[in-house]
Amino acid sequence: MSLKTKITAAANDDAPKLNKRQLAKAATREKLLHTARVLWAPAGSYEPVTIRDIAAAAGMSTGSIFANWSGKEALWRDAMGYEPPVDCEAVRTALKAQAAQARWAA
């Protein structure tokens, strides 16, 4: 649901009305979530894409991210809807070793 849809829905029901500051914060949050999703969309992009990359692509400071989330993992959870991938050299090495063992066991 887009921010505009949420605002319209809020205006049409008994939900409390948002003031200008709350609307601006919600818009910032939505822009950062969208930017994070775009940058993280390619497979294997979690590790190389940094908080600075996301903030820069959104035209904002890293402080805007930390004002809304505790860190990269929390932003990923909100943007992507699941736990961040564990993608590092140690994990890849372990997976390759597991795959090799599975081939020999078969």
C-alpha positions as MATLAB code, in Angstrom:
seq = 'MSLKTKITAAANDDAPKLNKRQLAKAATREKLLHTARVLWAPAGSYEPVTIRDIAAAAGMSTGSIFANWSGKEALWRDAMGYEPPVDCEAVRTALKAQAAQARWAA';
ca = [
       0.000    0.000    0.000;
       1.449    3.343   -0.998;
       1.787    6.283    1.354;
      -0.853    8.188   -0.592;
      -3.285    5.267   -0.224;
      -2.561    5.051    3.512;
      -3.126    8.779    3.938;
      -6.369    8.632    1.956;
      -7.552    5.618    3.956;
      -6.687    7.385    7.204;
      -8.622   10.454    6.084;
     -11.698    8.340    5.358;
     -11.949    6.500    8.657;
     -11.744    7.228   12.351;
      -7.956    6.876   12.452;
      -6.093    9.776   14.045;
      -4.994   12.428   11.566;
      -1.279   12.805   10.936;
       0.347   16.206   11.316;
       2.858   17.583    8.781;
       5.865   16.238   10.686;
       4.348   12.757   10.900;
       3.510   12.851    7.191;
       7.071   13.912    6.350;
       8.511   11.122    8.521;
       6.228    8.570    6.857;
       7.234    9.817    3.404;
      10.937    9.616    4.305;
      10.470    6.096    5.615;
       8.626    4.991    2.459;
      11.309    6.527    0.216;
      14.071    4.725    2.122;
      12.193    1.406    2.029;
      11.641    1.748   -1.717;
      15.286    2.656   -2.349;
      16.506   -0.256   -0.216;
      14.264   -2.698   -2.115;
      15.562   -1.450   -5.463;
      19.217   -1.725   -4.397;
      18.743   -5.116   -2.734;
      16.633   -6.620   -5.534;
      19.546   -8.326   -7.339;
      20.599  -11.653   -5.839;
      23.638  -11.405   -3.588;
      23.267   -7.678   -3.073;
      22.765   -7.616    0.720;
      26.431   -7.568    1.757;
      27.836   -5.098   -0.785;
      25.024   -2.528   -0.454;
      25.672   -0.357    2.585;
      23.558    2.014    4.658;
      25.529    4.848    3.021;
      24.662    3.515   -0.441;
      20.952    3.427    0.386;
      20.970    6.899    1.954;
      22.897    8.382   -0.987;
      20.596    6.780   -3.561;
      17.593    8.187   -1.691;
      19.225   11.624   -1.505;
      19.289   11.520    2.284;
      21.768   11.192    5.137;
      22.563    7.991    6.995;
      20.956    9.668   10.007;
      17.587    9.411    8.279;
      18.006    5.639    8.224;
      19.119    5.414   11.835;
      16.203    7.647   12.871;
      13.876    4.904   11.595;
      15.808    1.653   12.043;
      18.475    0.332   14.398;
      20.680   -0.781   11.508;
      20.981   -2.558    8.185;
      19.360   -5.779    9.429;
      16.263   -3.990   10.741;
      15.911   -2.031    7.492;
      16.192   -5.282    5.498;
      13.485   -6.936    7.634;
      11.066   -4.056    7.005;
      11.952   -3.666    3.329;
      12.089   -7.320    2.360;
       9.823   -8.967    4.934;
      12.206  -11.675    6.128;
      15.539  -12.141    7.881;
      18.649  -10.837    6.113;
      20.705  -13.404    4.245;
      23.956  -14.567    5.752;
      26.201  -14.129    2.758;
      29.882  -14.157    3.487;
      32.942  -16.142    2.461;
      32.713  -18.464    5.491;
      29.110  -19.381    4.684;
      29.904  -19.979    1.008;
      32.853  -22.202    1.957;
      30.679  -24.221    4.348;
      27.955  -24.630    1.711;
      30.489  -25.801   -0.887;
      31.883  -28.343    1.602;
      28.369  -29.570    2.366;
      27.606  -29.944   -1.326;
      30.847  -31.888   -1.871;
      30.029  -34.247    1.020;
      26.535  -34.796   -0.336;
      27.963  -35.802   -3.724;
      30.273  -38.363   -2.128;
      27.506  -39.756    0.092;
      25.151  -40.296   -2.854;
];
